[in-house]
Amino acid sequence: MKRGIIALLVSVIVLATTAYWFFGTKKSVNVHEILSFGVIIILIGFGIWFVVRRFSAVRSGEPQEDELSKKIVQKSAAWSYYISLYMWVFMIWLKDRVTMKTEEVLGAGILSMAVIFMFCYIFHRLRGVRNE
Amino acid sequence: MNNRIREYRARFDLTQDDLAKRVNVRRETIVFLEKNKYNPSLKLAHDIAVVFGVPIEEIFLFGEE
């Protein structure tokens, strides 16, 4: 339950700060900002789905976490770490070729890490975890 | 590794939910096990074998694909 509440809290904080950033800015929004906003919304959706699953498991008398769900998270984290290393190398390569501010590169990198984790999690949930 | 969980579950007239609750895992884990998408820990394999009252090797068929 504790992890579910933390995930919910993080999702709400990210949603609130994103909404403040997006709607609170006086200047006109560009394509990069709209794209970032869309990705953040997808990630928040993923976070809320994660929390809802945990709460519904508790409600139906199942454990919030069991050995399979732990393994899926662990494997997804390991995979996303490896993939993120290559993503950061690509971002460094990209930074020299495209005019981007350092904070934009960092923001895009952090968002990409979250997206990579989301895809790894979905992949492992669909594929299963076998000791091959 | 294959398993005969579905077969034993039918024999004991247990639903996936019943078995999941008896071995303290999510129903989803039983689904993954029956589809051979997950190899359980020794403890979970033991717990499942205990529910059906048979040795582990009766449920989990090692070395078969």
N, CA and C atoms of all chains as a GROMACS GRO file, in nm:
protein
  591
    1MET      N    1   0.083  -0.120   0.000
    1MET     CA    2   0.000   0.000   0.000
    1MET      C    3   0.087   0.126   0.000
    2LYS      N    4   0.199   0.119   0.077
    2LYS     CA    5   0.287   0.236   0.090
    2LYS      C    6   0.341   0.279  -0.046
    3ARG      N    7   0.387   0.180  -0.124
    3ARG     CA    8   0.443   0.211  -0.256
    3ARG      C    9   0.337   0.267  -0.350
    4GLY      N   10   0.217   0.213  -0.338
    4GLY     CA   11   0.106   0.262  -0.420
    4GLY      C   12   0.076   0.407  -0.389
    5ILE      N   13   0.076   0.440  -0.260
    5ILE     CA   14   0.048   0.579  -0.219
    5ILE      C   15   0.160   0.671  -0.268
    6ILE      N   16   0.286   0.624  -0.258
    6ILE     CA   17   0.399   0.705  -0.306
    6ILE      C   18   0.387   0.729  -0.457
    7ALA      N   19   0.356   0.622  -0.531
    7ALA     CA   20   0.342   0.635  -0.678
    7ALA      C   21   0.230   0.732  -0.713
    8LEU      N   22   0.120   0.725  -0.638
    8LEU     CA   23   0.006   0.815  -0.661
    8LEU      C   24   0.046   0.960  -0.632
    9LEU      N   25   0.117   0.977  -0.522
    9LEU     CA   26   0.162   1.111  -0.480
    9LEU      C   27   0.255   1.171  -0.585
   10VAL      N   28   0.350   1.090  -0.634
   10VAL     CA   29   0.446   1.137  -0.737
   10VAL      C   30   0.370   1.175  -0.864
   11SER      N   31   0.273   1.091  -0.903
   11SER     CA   32   0.194   1.119  -1.024
   11SER      C   33   0.120   1.251  -1.011
   12VAL      N   34   0.060   1.273  -0.894
   12VAL     CA   35  -0.018   1.396  -0.872
   12VAL      C   36   0.074   1.518  -0.874
   13ILE      N   37   0.192   1.506  -0.809
   13ILE     CA   38   0.287   1.619  -0.806
   13ILE      C   39   0.336   1.652  -0.947
   14VAL      N   40   0.371   1.546  -1.023
   14VAL     CA   41   0.419   1.568  -1.161
   14VAL      C   42   0.309   1.631  -1.246
   15LEU      N   43   0.185   1.582  -1.228
   15LEU     CA   44   0.072   1.638  -1.304
   15LEU      C   45   0.051   1.786  -1.270
   16ALA      N   46   0.056   1.817  -1.141
   16ALA     CA   47   0.033   1.955  -1.096
   16ALA      C   48   0.142   2.049  -1.148
   17THR      N   49   0.269   2.007  -1.136
   17THR     CA   50   0.379   2.094  -1.180
   17THR      C   51   0.380   2.108  -1.333
   18THR      N   52   0.342   1.998  -1.402
   18THR     CA   53   0.336   2.004  -1.549
   18THR      C   54   0.225   2.100  -1.594
   19ALA      N   55   0.109   2.090  -1.529
   19ALA     CA   56  -0.003   2.178  -1.562
   19ALA      C   57   0.035   2.323  -1.533
   20TYR      N   58   0.103   2.346  -1.421
   20TYR     CA   59   0.146   2.481  -1.384
   20TYR      C   60   0.244   2.536  -1.489
   21TRP      N   61   0.338   2.450  -1.530
   21TRP     CA   62   0.438   2.491  -1.630
   21TRP      C   63   0.374   2.519  -1.765
   22PHE      N   64   0.282   2.430  -1.804
   22PHE     CA   65   0.225   2.440  -1.938
   22PHE      C   66   0.123   2.554  -1.948
   23PHE      N   67   0.035   2.565  -1.849
   23PHE     CA   68  -0.071   2.666  -1.858
   23PHE      C   69  -0.033   2.799  -1.793
   24GLY      N   70   0.071   2.794  -1.710
   24GLY     CA   71   0.111   2.915  -1.639
   24GLY      C   72   0.204   3.004  -1.718
   25THR      N   73   0.262   2.948  -1.828
   25THR     CA   74   0.357   3.029  -1.906
   25THR      C   75   0.282   3.130  -1.993
   26LYS      N   76   0.335   3.253  -1.994
   26LYS     CA   77   0.268   3.360  -2.069
   26LYS      C   78   0.300   3.348  -2.220
   27LYS      N   79   0.424   3.304  -2.248
   27LYS     CA   80   0.467   3.298  -2.388
   27LYS      C   81   0.394   3.187  -2.464
   28SER      N   82   0.402   3.195  -2.596
   28SER     CA   83   0.335   3.092  -2.677
   28SER      C   84   0.413   2.961  -2.668
   29VAL      N   85   0.339   2.852  -2.669
   29VAL     CA   86   0.403   2.720  -2.657
   29VAL      C   87   0.451   2.672  -2.794
   30ASN      N   88   0.568   2.607  -2.793
   30ASN     CA   89   0.619   2.554  -2.920
   30ASN      C   90   0.595   2.402  -2.929
   31VAL      N   91   0.633   2.347  -3.041
   31VAL     CA   92   0.607   2.204  -3.069
   31VAL      C   93   0.678   2.115  -2.966
   32HIS      N   94   0.801   2.153  -2.930
   32HIS     CA   95   0.879   2.076  -2.833
   32HIS      C   96   0.807   2.066  -2.699
   33GLU      N   97   0.746   2.179  -2.658
   33GLU     CA   98   0.675   2.181  -2.530
   33GLU      C   99   0.546   2.098  -2.535
   34ILE      N  100   0.478   2.106  -2.647
   34ILE     CA  101   0.354   2.027  -2.662
   34ILE      C  102   0.386   1.877  -2.659
   35LEU      N  103   0.497   1.842  -2.727
   35LEU     CA  104   0.542   1.702  -2.730
   35LEU      C  105   0.577   1.654  -2.589
   36SER      N  106   0.651   1.737  -2.516
   36SER     CA  107   0.689   1.703  -2.378
   36SER      C  108   0.565   1.684  -2.292
   37PHE      N  109   0.467   1.775  -2.308
   37PHE     CA  110   0.344   1.768  -2.230
   37PHE      C  111   0.270   1.636  -2.260
   38GLY      N  112   0.265   1.600  -2.388
   38GLY     CA  113   0.199   1.475  -2.427
   38GLY      C  114   0.265   1.353  -2.366
   39VAL      N  115   0.399   1.353  -2.370
   39VAL     CA  116   0.474   1.239  -2.314
   39VAL      C  117   0.451   1.231  -2.163
   40ILE      N  118   0.452   1.345  -2.096
   40ILE     CA  119   0.431   1.346  -1.950
   40ILE      C  120   0.291   1.293  -1.917
   41ILE      N  121   0.193   1.332  -1.996
   41ILE     CA  122   0.056   1.284  -1.971
   41ILE      C  123   0.050   1.131  -1.986
   42ILE      N  124   0.117   1.079  -2.090
   42ILE     CA  125   0.119   0.933  -2.110
   42ILE      C  126   0.185   0.865  -1.989
   43LEU      N  127   0.296   0.923  -1.941
   43LEU     CA  128   0.367   0.865  -1.826
   43LEU      C  129   0.281   0.870  -1.700
   44ILE      N  130   0.209   0.980  -1.682
   44ILE     CA  131   0.121   0.990  -1.565
   44ILE      C  132   0.009   0.886  -1.576
   45GLY      N  133  -0.041   0.866  -1.696
   45GLY     CA  134  -0.143   0.763  -1.720
   45GLY      C  135  -0.089   0.625  -1.681
   46PHE      N  136   0.035   0.599  -1.719
   46PHE     CA  137   0.100   0.472  -1.684
   46PHE      C  138   0.112   0.459  -1.532
   47GLY      N  139   0.153   0.568  -1.466
   47GLY     CA  140   0.168   0.567  -1.320
   47GLY      C  141   0.035   0.542  -1.251
   48ILE      N  142  -0.071   0.606  -1.300
   48ILE     CA  143  -0.203   0.589  -1.238
   48ILE      C  144  -0.254   0.446  -1.259
   49TRP      N  145  -0.230   0.391  -1.378
   49TRP     CA  146  -0.268   0.251  -1.406
   49TRP      C  147  -0.196   0.156  -1.309
   50PHE      N  148  -0.068   0.184  -1.285
   50PHE     CA  149   0.015   0.105  -1.193
   50PHE      C  150  -0.045   0.109  -1.052
   51VAL      N  151  -0.086   0.229  -1.009
   51VAL     CA  152  -0.143   0.246  -0.874
   51VAL      C  153  -0.279   0.178  -0.865
   52VAL      N  154  -0.362   0.197  -0.967
   52VAL     CA  155  -0.496   0.138  -0.965
   52VAL      C  156  -0.488  -0.015  -0.956
   53ARG      N  157  -0.392  -0.072  -1.029
   53ARG     CA  158  -0.372  -0.219  -1.023
   53ARG      C  159  -0.340  -0.265  -0.882
   54ARG      N  160  -0.255  -0.188  -0.815
   54ARG     CA  161  -0.217  -0.223  -0.679
   54ARG      C  162  -0.336  -0.215  -0.584
   55PHE      N  163  -0.412  -0.107  -0.596
   55PHE     CA  164  -0.528  -0.090  -0.507
   55PHE      C  165  -0.635  -0.195  -0.534
   56SER      N  166  -0.655  -0.227  -0.663
   56SER     CA  167  -0.758  -0.328  -0.693
   56SER      C  168  -0.713  -0.467  -0.646
   57ALA      N  169  -0.582  -0.492  -0.646
   57ALA     CA  170  -0.531  -0.620  -0.593
   57ALA      C  171  -0.560  -0.630  -0.444
   58VAL      N  172  -0.538  -0.521  -0.373
   58VAL     CA  173  -0.564  -0.519  -0.228
   58VAL      C  174  -0.713  -0.541  -0.202
   59ARG      N  175  -0.796  -0.474  -0.282
   59ARG     CA  176  -0.941  -0.484  -0.263
   59ARG      C  177  -0.991  -0.627  -0.286
   60SER      N  178  -0.929  -0.697  -0.382
   60SER     CA  179  -0.975  -0.834  -0.411
   60SER      C  180  -0.903  -0.939  -0.325
   61GLY      N  181  -0.828  -0.894  -0.227
   61GLY     CA  182  -0.765  -0.986  -0.132
   61GLY      C  183  -0.636  -1.048  -0.181
   62GLU      N  184  -0.582  -0.996  -0.291
   62GLU     CA  185  -0.454  -1.048  -0.343
   62GLU      C  186  -0.339  -0.966  -0.285
   63PRO      N  187  -0.219  -1.024  -0.284
   63PRO     CA  188  -0.105  -0.941  -0.240
   63PRO      C  189  -0.076  -0.831  -0.342
   64GLN      N  190  -0.033  -0.717  -0.291
   64GLN     CA  191  -0.001  -0.604  -0.382
   64GLN      C  192   0.112  -0.640  -0.475
   65GLU      N  193   0.206  -0.713  -0.420
   65GLU     CA  194   0.325  -0.754  -0.495
   65GLU      C  195   0.346  -0.901  -0.472
   66ASP      N  196   0.386  -0.972  -0.574
   66ASP     CA  197   0.428  -1.110  -0.552
   66ASP      C  198   0.557  -1.131  -0.630
   67GLU      N  199   0.605  -1.256  -0.634
   67GLU     CA  200   0.738  -1.276  -0.694
   67GLU      C  201   0.741  -1.241  -0.843
   68LEU      N  202   0.631  -1.263  -0.914
   68LEU     CA  203   0.630  -1.230  -1.057
   68LEU      C  204   0.634  -1.079  -1.079
   69SER      N  205   0.549  -1.006  -1.006
   69SER     CA  206   0.546  -0.860  -1.027
   69SER      C  207   0.680  -0.797  -0.988
   70LYS      N  208   0.743  -0.850  -0.882
   70LYS     CA  209   0.876  -0.798  -0.843
   70LYS      C  210   0.978  -0.824  -0.952
   71LYS      N  211   0.973  -0.946  -1.009
   71LYS     CA  212   1.070  -0.982  -1.115
   71LYS      C  213   1.050  -0.896  -1.238
   72ILE      N  214   0.925  -0.867  -1.271
   72ILE     CA  215   0.897  -0.784  -1.389
   72ILE      C  216   0.955  -0.644  -1.369
   73VAL      N  217   0.936  -0.588  -1.248
   73VAL     CA  218   0.989  -0.454  -1.220
   73VAL      C  219   1.143  -0.456  -1.223
   74GLN      N  220   1.201  -0.560  -1.161
   74GLN     CA  221   1.348  -0.569  -1.159
   74GLN      C  222   1.406  -0.581  -1.299
   75LYS      N  223   1.347  -0.669  -1.379
   75LYS     CA  224   1.398  -0.691  -1.514
   75LYS      C  225   1.378  -0.566  -1.600
   76SER      N  226   1.264  -0.501  -1.584
   76SER     CA  227   1.238  -0.378  -1.660
   76SER      C  228   1.339  -0.270  -1.622
   77ALA      N  229   1.368  -0.259  -1.491
   77ALA     CA  230   1.464  -0.159  -1.444
   77ALA      C  231   1.603  -0.186  -1.501
   78ALA      N  232   1.643  -0.312  -1.502
   78ALA     CA  233   1.775  -0.348  -1.554
   78ALA      C  234   1.784  -0.318  -1.704
   79TRP      N  235   1.684  -0.360  -1.777
   79TRP     CA  236   1.682  -0.335  -1.922
   79TRP      C  237   1.682  -0.186  -1.952
   80SER      N  238   1.596  -0.111  -1.880
   80SER     CA  239   1.586   0.032  -1.910
   80SER      C  240   1.715   0.104  -1.876
   81TYR      N  241   1.787   0.055  -1.774
   81TYR     CA  242   1.918   0.114  -1.741
   81TYR      C  243   2.016   0.097  -1.858
   82TYR      N  244   2.024  -0.026  -1.910
   82TYR     CA  245   2.116  -0.052  -2.022
   82TYR      C  246   2.079   0.031  -2.144
   83ILE      N  247   1.950   0.034  -2.175
   83ILE     CA  248   1.905   0.108  -2.294
   83ILE      C  249   1.928   0.258  -2.275
   84SER      N  250   1.906   0.306  -2.151
   84SER     CA  251   1.924   0.450  -2.123
   84SER      C  252   2.069   0.495  -2.143
   85LEU      N  253   2.164   0.407  -2.118
   85LEU     CA  254   2.305   0.442  -2.140
   85LEU      C  255   2.327   0.479  -2.286
   86TYR      N  256   2.272   0.397  -2.375
   86TYR     CA  257   2.285   0.425  -2.519
   86TYR      C  258   2.207   0.551  -2.557
   87MET      N  259   2.093   0.570  -2.489
   87MET     CA  260   2.010   0.688  -2.517
   87MET      C  261   2.089   0.815  -2.481
   88TRP      N  262   2.161   0.814  -2.367
   88TRP     CA  263   2.238   0.931  -2.326
   88TRP      C  264   2.354   0.957  -2.423
   89VAL      N  265   2.415   0.850  -2.473
   89VAL     CA  266   2.522   0.866  -2.573
   89VAL      C  267   2.464   0.934  -2.697
   90PHE      N  268   2.343   0.890  -2.736
   90PHE     CA  269   2.276   0.951  -2.852
   90PHE      C  270   2.244   1.098  -2.824
   91MET      N  271   2.199   1.128  -2.701
   91MET     CA  272   2.166   1.267  -2.667
   91MET      C  273   2.290   1.357  -2.675
   92ILE      N  274   2.403   1.304  -2.630
   92ILE     CA  275   2.528   1.381  -2.635
   92ILE      C  276   2.568   1.406  -2.781
   93TRP      N  277   2.552   1.301  -2.861
   93TRP     CA  278   2.581   1.312  -3.005
   93TRP      C  279   2.488   1.416  -3.069
   94LEU      N  280   2.360   1.412  -3.028
   94LEU     CA  281   2.260   1.501  -3.084
   94LEU      C  282   2.285   1.647  -3.044
   95LYS      N  283   2.330   1.666  -2.921
   95LYS     CA  284   2.349   1.802  -2.868
   95LYS      C  285   2.448   1.883  -2.953
   96ASP      N  286   2.549   1.814  -3.007
   96ASP     CA  287   2.649   1.882  -3.089
   96ASP      C  288   2.597   1.917  -3.228
   97ARG      N  289   2.488   1.854  -3.267
   97ARG     CA  290   2.437   1.872  -3.403
   97ARG      C  291   2.309   1.956  -3.411
   98VAL      N  292   2.238   1.966  -3.301
   98VAL     CA  293   2.111   2.040  -3.297
   98VAL      C  294   2.125   2.149  -3.192
   99THR      N  295   2.069   2.266  -3.222
   99THR     CA  296   2.076   2.374  -3.121
   99THR      C  297   1.970   2.348  -3.014
  100MET      N  298   2.017   2.299  -2.900
  100MET     CA  299   1.928   2.273  -2.786
  100MET      C  300   1.995   2.325  -2.660
  101LYS      N  301   1.915   2.382  -2.570
  101LYS     CA  302   1.970   2.426  -2.443
  101LYS      C  303   2.000   2.303  -2.358
  102THR      N  304   2.095   2.321  -2.266
  102THR     CA  305   2.134   2.207  -2.180
  102THR      C  306   2.014   2.153  -2.103
  103GLU      N  307   1.929   2.245  -2.049
  103GLU     CA  308   1.813   2.198  -1.970
  103GLU      C  309   1.712   2.122  -2.057
  104GLU      N  310   1.706   2.160  -2.187
  104GLU     CA  311   1.615   2.088  -2.278
  104GLU      C  312   1.668   1.946  -2.303
  105VAL      N  313   1.798   1.935  -2.319
  105VAL     CA  314   1.860   1.803  -2.340
  105VAL      C  315   1.838   1.716  -2.217
  106LEU      N  316   1.859   1.775  -2.099
  106LEU     CA  317   1.840   1.699  -1.974
  106LEU      C  318   1.694   1.657  -1.957
  107GLY      N  319   1.604   1.751  -1.983
  107GLY     CA  320   1.461   1.721  -1.971
  107GLY      C  321   1.418   1.610  -2.066
  108ALA      N  322   1.464   1.621  -2.190
  108ALA     CA  323   1.430   1.518  -2.290
  108ALA      C  324   1.489   1.383  -2.250
  109GLY      N  325   1.612   1.386  -2.195
  109GLY     CA  326   1.678   1.262  -2.151
  109GLY      C  327   1.603   1.195  -2.038
  110ILE      N  328   1.561   1.276  -1.939
  110ILE     CA  329   1.489   1.220  -1.823
  110ILE      C  330   1.354   1.163  -1.868
  111LEU      N  331   1.285   1.237  -1.953
  111LEU     CA  332   1.157   1.187  -2.005
  111LEU      C  333   1.176   1.057  -2.084
  112SER      N  334   1.284   1.054  -2.165
  112SER     CA  335   1.312   0.934  -2.244
  112SER      C  336   1.339   0.814  -2.154
  113MET      N  337   1.408   0.838  -2.042
  113MET     CA  338   1.435   0.727  -1.948
  113MET      C  339   1.304   0.668  -1.896
  114ALA      N  340   1.211   0.758  -1.861
  114ALA     CA  341   1.082   0.712  -1.809
  114ALA      C  342   1.005   0.636  -1.916
  115VAL      N  343   1.012   0.686  -2.040
  115VAL     CA  344   0.942   0.619  -2.150
  115VAL      C  345   1.004   0.481  -2.175
  116ILE      N  346   1.137   0.475  -2.171
  116ILE     CA  347   1.207   0.346  -2.192
  116ILE      C  348   1.163   0.246  -2.084
  117PHE      N  349   1.154   0.292  -1.958
  117PHE     CA  350   1.111   0.202  -1.850
  117PHE      C  351   0.969   0.153  -1.877
  118MET      N  352   0.882   0.245  -1.920
  118MET     CA  353   0.743   0.208  -1.946
  118MET      C  354   0.736   0.099  -2.054
  119PHE      N  355   0.811   0.118  -2.161
  119PHE     CA  356   0.808   0.018  -2.269
  119PHE      C  357   0.866  -0.116  -2.224
  120CYS      N  358   0.975  -0.110  -2.144
  120CYS     CA  359   1.035  -0.234  -2.094
  120CYS      C  360   0.935  -0.308  -2.004
  121TYR      N  361   0.863  -0.232  -1.920
  121TYR     CA  362   0.765  -0.292  -1.829
  121TYR      C  363   0.653  -0.360  -1.909
  122ILE      N  364   0.602  -0.289  -2.008
  122ILE     CA  365   0.493  -0.344  -2.091
  122ILE      C  366   0.542  -0.470  -2.165
  123PHE      N  367   0.666  -0.460  -2.218
  123PHE     CA  368   0.723  -0.574  -2.291
  123PHE      C  369   0.732  -0.698  -2.201
  124HIS      N  370   0.784  -0.680  -2.080
  124HIS     CA  371   0.800  -0.795  -1.991
  124HIS      C  372   0.667  -0.848  -1.938
  125ARG      N  373   0.570  -0.758  -1.924
  125ARG     CA  374   0.439  -0.805  -1.881
  125ARG      C  375   0.373  -0.890  -1.990
  126LEU      N  376   0.397  -0.854  -2.115
  126LEU     CA  377   0.338  -0.931  -2.225
  126LEU      C  378   0.416  -1.060  -2.250
  127ARG      N  379   0.545  -1.051  -2.240
  127ARG     CA  380   0.631  -1.165  -2.275
  127ARG      C  381   0.645  -1.266  -2.161
  128GLY      N  382   0.635  -1.218  -2.036
  128GLY     CA  383   0.658  -1.304  -1.922
  128GLY      C  384   0.804  -1.308  -1.884
  129VAL      N  385   0.834  -1.375  -1.773
  129VAL     CA  386   0.973  -1.382  -1.726
  129VAL      C  387   1.012  -1.528  -1.713
  130ARG      N  388   1.102  -1.569  -1.797
  130ARG     CA  389   1.149  -1.708  -1.791
  130ARG      C  390   1.298  -1.710  -1.766
  131ASN      N  391   1.343  -1.810  -1.695
  131ASN     CA  392   1.488  -1.822  -1.669
  131ASN      C  393   1.550  -1.897  -1.785
  132GLU      N  394   1.579  -1.822  -1.893
  132GLU     CA  395   1.633  -1.891  -2.011
  132GLU      C  396   1.784  -1.896  -2.003
  133MET      N  397   1.071  -2.555  -1.930
  133MET     CA  398   0.998  -2.628  -1.826
  133MET      C  399   0.847  -2.614  -1.848
  134ASN      N  400   0.780  -2.727  -1.856
  134ASN     CA  401   0.634  -2.725  -1.867
  134ASN      C  402   0.571  -2.756  -1.731
  135ASN      N  403   0.442  -2.736  -1.723
  135ASN     CA  404   0.376  -2.772  -1.597
  135ASN      C  405   0.234  -2.822  -1.622
  136ARG      N  406   0.181  -2.888  -1.519
  136ARG     CA  407   0.047  -2.946  -1.532
  136ARG      C  408  -0.050  -2.879  -1.434
  137ILE      N  409  -0.028  -2.751  -1.410
  137ILE     CA  410  -0.111  -2.679  -1.312
  137ILE      C  411  -0.258  -2.677  -1.355
  138ARG      N  412  -0.279  -2.646  -1.482
  138ARG     CA  413  -0.418  -2.637  -1.533
  138ARG      C  414  -0.490  -2.771  -1.513
  139GLU      N  415  -0.418  -2.878  -1.546
  139GLU     CA  416  -0.476  -3.013  -1.534
  139GLU      C  417  -0.512  -3.044  -1.388
  140TYR      N  418  -0.419  -3.015  -1.298
  140TYR     CA  419  -0.443  -3.044  -1.156
  140TYR      C  420  -0.550  -2.952  -1.098
  141ARG      N  421  -0.554  -2.831  -1.147
  141ARG     CA  422  -0.654  -2.736  -1.099
  141ARG      C  423  -0.794  -2.787  -1.135
  142ALA      N  424  -0.806  -2.837  -1.256
  142ALA     CA  425  -0.936  -2.892  -1.300
  142ALA      C  426  -0.971  -3.015  -1.217
  143ARG      N  427  -0.870  -3.096  -1.188
  143ARG     CA  428  -0.893  -3.218  -1.112
  143ARG      C  429  -0.942  -3.185  -0.970
  144PHE      N  430  -0.886  -3.080  -0.912
  144PHE     CA  431  -0.922  -3.039  -0.775
  144PHE      C  432  -1.036  -2.936  -0.774
  145ASP      N  433  -1.088  -2.906  -0.891
  145ASP     CA  434  -1.197  -2.809  -0.907
  145ASP      C  435  -1.164  -2.674  -0.841
  146LEU      N  436  -1.046  -2.624  -0.873
  146LEU     CA  437  -1.003  -2.494  -0.821
  146LEU      C  438  -1.000  -2.393  -0.935
  147THR      N  439  -1.039  -2.272  -0.906
  147THR     CA  440  -1.023  -2.166  -1.007
  147THR      C  441  -0.882  -2.108  -0.992
  148GLN      N  442  -0.843  -2.030  -1.090
  148GLN     CA  443  -0.711  -1.964  -1.081
  148GLN      C  444  -0.704  -1.875  -0.958
  149ASP      N  445  -0.816  -1.811  -0.930
  149ASP     CA  446  -0.824  -1.722  -0.815
  149ASP      C  447  -0.807  -1.800  -0.684
  150ASP      N  448  -0.873  -1.917  -0.676
  150ASP     CA  449  -0.862  -1.999  -0.554
  150ASP      C  450  -0.718  -2.041  -0.531
  151LEU      N  451  -0.656  -2.090  -0.639
  151LEU     CA  452  -0.516  -2.137  -0.627
  151LEU      C  453  -0.424  -2.020  -0.589
  152ALA      N  454  -0.448  -1.905  -0.654
  152ALA     CA  455  -0.364  -1.787  -0.624
  152ALA      C  456  -0.374  -1.750  -0.477
  153LYS      N  457  -0.495  -1.752  -0.424
  153LYS     CA  458  -0.513  -1.715  -0.283
  153LYS      C  459  -0.448  -1.818  -0.190
  154ARG      N  460  -0.453  -1.945  -0.230
  154ARG     CA  461  -0.396  -2.049  -0.142
  154ARG      C  462  -0.244  -2.047  -0.140
  155VAL      N  463  -0.183  -1.999  -0.248
  155VAL     CA  464  -0.036  -1.993  -0.248
  155VAL      C  465   0.014  -1.848  -0.232
  156ASN      N  466  -0.080  -1.757  -0.204
  156ASN     CA  467  -0.049  -1.617  -0.174
  156ASN      C  468   0.026  -1.544  -0.287
  157VAL      N  469  -0.028  -1.559  -0.407
  157VAL     CA  470   0.023  -1.480  -0.521
  157VAL      C  471  -0.096  -1.418  -0.591
  158ARG      N  472  -0.068  -1.334  -0.691
  158ARG     CA  473  -0.177  -1.276  -0.769
  158ARG      C  474  -0.228  -1.378  -0.868
  159ARG      N  475  -0.354  -1.363  -0.908
  159ARG     CA  476  -0.413  -1.454  -1.007
  159ARG      C  477  -0.332  -1.451  -1.138
  160GLU      N  478  -0.284  -1.332  -1.169
  160GLU     CA  479  -0.204  -1.311  -1.290
  160GLU      C  480  -0.081  -1.405  -1.293
  161THR      N  481  -0.023  -1.430  -1.177
  161THR     CA  482   0.094  -1.519  -1.170
  161THR      C  483   0.056  -1.661  -1.210
  162ILE      N  484  -0.063  -1.705  -1.168
  162ILE     CA  485  -0.110  -1.839  -1.205
  162ILE      C  486  -0.134  -1.844  -1.357
  163VAL      N  487  -0.188  -1.734  -1.412
  163VAL     CA  488  -0.211  -1.727  -1.556
  163VAL      C  489  -0.079  -1.741  -1.631
  164PHE      N  490   0.022  -1.667  -1.587
  164PHE     CA  491   0.155  -1.672  -1.649
  164PHE      C  492   0.215  -1.812  -1.637
  165LEU      N  493   0.196  -1.875  -1.520
  165LEU     CA  494   0.251  -2.010  -1.500
  165LEU      C  495   0.185  -2.109  -1.597
  166GLU      N  496   0.055  -2.100  -1.608
  166GLU     CA  497  -0.017  -2.194  -1.696
  166GLU      C  498   0.018  -2.175  -1.842
  167LYS      N  499   0.054  -2.052  -1.878
  167LYS     CA  500   0.092  -2.025  -2.017
  167LYS      C  501   0.241  -2.051  -2.040
  168ASN      N  502   0.310  -2.102  -1.939
  168ASN     CA  503   0.455  -2.125  -1.944
  168ASN      C  504   0.533  -1.996  -1.973
  169LYS      N  505   0.482  -1.886  -1.922
  169LYS     CA  506   0.550  -1.758  -1.942
  169LYS      C  507   0.632  -1.721  -1.819
  170TYR      N  508   0.629  -1.804  -1.719
  170TYR     CA  509   0.702  -1.773  -1.597
  170TYR      C  510   0.748  -1.902  -1.529
  171ASN      N  511   0.873  -1.905  -1.490
  171ASN     CA  512   0.925  -2.017  -1.412
  171ASN      C  513   0.923  -1.977  -1.264
  172PRO      N  514   0.847  -2.050  -1.183
  172PRO     CA  515   0.830  -2.005  -1.044
  172PRO      C  516   0.955  -2.029  -0.959
  173SER      N  517   0.958  -1.964  -0.843
  173SER     CA  518   1.066  -1.989  -0.747
  173SER      C  519   1.042  -2.128  -0.688
  174LEU      N  520   1.143  -2.180  -0.623
  174LEU     CA  521   1.132  -2.312  -0.561
  174LEU      C  522   1.020  -2.311  -0.456
  175LYS      N  523   1.009  -2.199  -0.384
  175LYS     CA  524   0.907  -2.190  -0.278
  175LYS      C  525   0.765  -2.196  -0.338
  176LEU      N  526   0.745  -2.120  -0.446
  176LEU     CA  527   0.612  -2.119  -0.507
  176LEU      C  528   0.580  -2.256  -0.566
  177ALA      N  529   0.680  -2.317  -0.630
  177ALA     CA  530   0.659  -2.452  -0.687
  177ALA      C  531   0.623  -2.550  -0.574
  178HIS      N  532   0.692  -2.537  -0.462
  178HIS     CA  533   0.664  -2.623  -0.346
  178HIS      C  534   0.523  -2.599  -0.293
  179ASP      N  535   0.485  -2.472  -0.280
  179ASP     CA  536   0.352  -2.437  -0.228
  179ASP      C  537   0.241  -2.493  -0.318
  180ILE      N  538   0.263  -2.484  -0.449
  180ILE     CA  539   0.162  -2.536  -0.543
  180ILE      C  540   0.153  -2.689  -0.530
  181ALA      N  541   0.269  -2.751  -0.520
  181ALA     CA  542   0.271  -2.897  -0.505
  181ALA      C  543   0.201  -2.940  -0.375
  182VAL      N  544   0.219  -2.862  -0.269
  182VAL     CA  545   0.155  -2.891  -0.140
  182VAL      C  546   0.002  -2.881  -0.153
  183VAL      N  547  -0.045  -2.779  -0.225
  183VAL     CA  548  -0.191  -2.763  -0.245
  183VAL      C  549  -0.249  -2.887  -0.312
  184PHE      N  550  -0.176  -2.940  -0.411
  184PHE     CA  551  -0.228  -3.057  -0.483
  184PHE      C  552  -0.187  -3.189  -0.418
  185GLY      N  553  -0.101  -3.182  -0.316
  185GLY     CA  554  -0.061  -3.301  -0.242
  185GLY      C  555   0.023  -3.399  -0.323
  186VAL      N  556   0.104  -3.345  -0.413
  186VAL     CA  557   0.192  -3.430  -0.495
  186VAL      C  558   0.334  -3.373  -0.493
  187PRO      N  559   0.434  -3.453  -0.532
  187PRO     CA  560   0.570  -3.398  -0.538
  187PRO      C  561   0.583  -3.292  -0.649
  188ILE      N  562   0.681  -3.204  -0.633
  188ILE     CA  563   0.702  -3.094  -0.730
  188ILE      C  564   0.716  -3.148  -0.873
  189GLU      N  565   0.792  -3.257  -0.888
  189GLU     CA  566   0.819  -3.308  -1.023
  189GLU      C  567   0.695  -3.364  -1.092
  190GLU      N  568   0.589  -3.384  -1.013
  190GLU     CA  569   0.462  -3.430  -1.070
  190GLU      C  570   0.391  -3.314  -1.142
  191ILE      N  571   0.414  -3.194  -1.090
  191ILE     CA  572   0.348  -3.074  -1.147
  191ILE      C  573   0.438  -3.008  -1.252
  192PHE      N  574   0.565  -2.994  -1.218
  192PHE     CA  575   0.659  -2.924  -1.307
  192PHE      C  576   0.746  -3.026  -1.379
  193LEU      N  577   0.740  -3.021  -1.510
  193LEU     CA  578   0.810  -3.120  -1.592
  193LEU      C  579   0.939  -3.058  -1.644
  194PHE      N  580   1.047  -3.095  -1.581
  194PHE     CA  581   1.177  -3.036  -1.615
  194PHE      C  582   1.234  -3.097  -1.744
  195GLY      N  583   1.303  -3.014  -1.818
  195GLY     CA  584   1.373  -3.061  -1.938
  195GLY      C  585   1.282  -3.088  -2.054
  196GLU      N  586   1.155  -3.045  -2.045
  196GLU     CA  587   1.062  -3.065  -2.158
  196GLU      C  588   1.019  -2.931  -2.209
  197GLU      N  589   1.007  -2.920  -2.339
  197GLU     CA  590   0.961  -2.792  -2.400
  197GLU      C  591   0.831  -2.815  -2.474
   0.00000   0.00000   0.00000
